[in-house]
Amino acid sequence: TSGSTNSTPFKSYSLTPRSSPLPWKKWSLISFVSLAVVTAILVFVQKKTWESDQKKIWSEFQQLYAAQLYDDAYNKMKEYQLDFINQAPALTRAGFLYLNPGHELVNAKRMFEKSSQLEPNNKDLMVQNLNGLGLVALYEGQMSESRSYFDRALTLEPGSIPTRLNIISLDMSQAKWTEAYSLALQVTSAEPKKAYLVQSAISLLSSSYAEKGRPLLAALAKSIDDSSYLRPAMRLMMIRLAGLHSDKLTLEADLQHFLEDLPSLQVRFAESPMVDQRWSDWNFLFQFCHDIQGPPELAPDIAAVQIVCTAQIQKWNDAEKLLDESIKRFPNNKKIFLAQLHLLISMQRWPDVRALMRTANLTSDVATNWMFAKSCLEEKNKSCTELYLNPLLQKSHISTPVYELQAENTCLTKVSDVCRFAITQGLEQDPLDYELLKIKFNIEAGL
């Protein structure tokens, strides 16, 4: 053997990898950053989607308000949820919707104040905001504060009709009949042909001024004969005046006209949310309605008018009580039957209306035909609707409520020439008809 030893090289293997893994802190940091990036992307997408939805809702709100569909605009505004875009006109608009129909006084006041802060030098807008704040104070019973706001609005714009109407309502709520009468006389004398000014004439009903106010009321009644806005108020005022003067022939004619005109009493006060449209004036009118005097032979007619008047201001319990008493006093009376139908339709008790339809024999009566057609339409019975509607469409003078029924009946199935004709003719007679405006808006919006 040799003295030298040959060494064989050995390969070395290790379980330890050549490169060490990232420490756990680095993994945590990467995970956190990745999660943050993904979250940020999701939040961004969600925000953009939300903003898009909000813009759509805002656009729909603007369209509804422009179409004078104030109840729907209010509901859309509530869906919007957040404060409106910092534009003073938009805030004022929102304030009036919070006020009426919303009756959310805190929100209404906040909108008017914020709008005033944004554009304090905009006179027209300030007049609106001051009127809004005055109405908020009036709702809250702060009479002196309300007067202060209205006076400031009148100082900025002495000829403002809405401000004057609100002051008339304020005077009436405080039983200041002399002041209310004086201002109402100025307003109605200045623009006697404006239908919405009839609201101011309510104060002329005070017994002290009935004789002086009668010519003005008669002129107003004639000027708004084809308009449904505040028509019931006008009709009831004329009845009251005839009763005050013991004018039997005029009273009888006015009562007959009122009860034939029942379809037109289905009125929505939708001219402007700016003017005080609370039911306070109706409550005032309701008291006069219950004070109507007349000869015994007209007692059923007067009772029927009282039922309708009570239904108009949605005092359902009082109206039903009056109806029960009248049915006992005047069983099977046609006028009481008409008042009963009107009450049931006002309460939207369609099954009860249809029950009466099966027993009634009054289909030649215009008001009854209209109410029966309305009930059939609610039941979605097209043939039944047309049975009562067609005779009304053949008359020489077709009232707005009949066109409204025809539009509802035809536009529900398809947008036809008949549908468009009914909308056009109805809005020519009454540009503020709520239901026709709503149908027109839905068609234009493709809904």
PyMOL commands that set and color helices and strands:
alter all, ss='L'
color gray80, all
select helices_A, chain A and resi 24-66+70-80+88-99+105-118+123-139+143-156+161-173+177-190+195-205+207-223+231-244+248-260+262-265+280-290+296-312+316-329+334-346+350-357+366-378+382-393+400-411+417-429+434-444
alter helices_A, ss='H'
color red, helices_A
deselect
rebuild
show_as cartoon
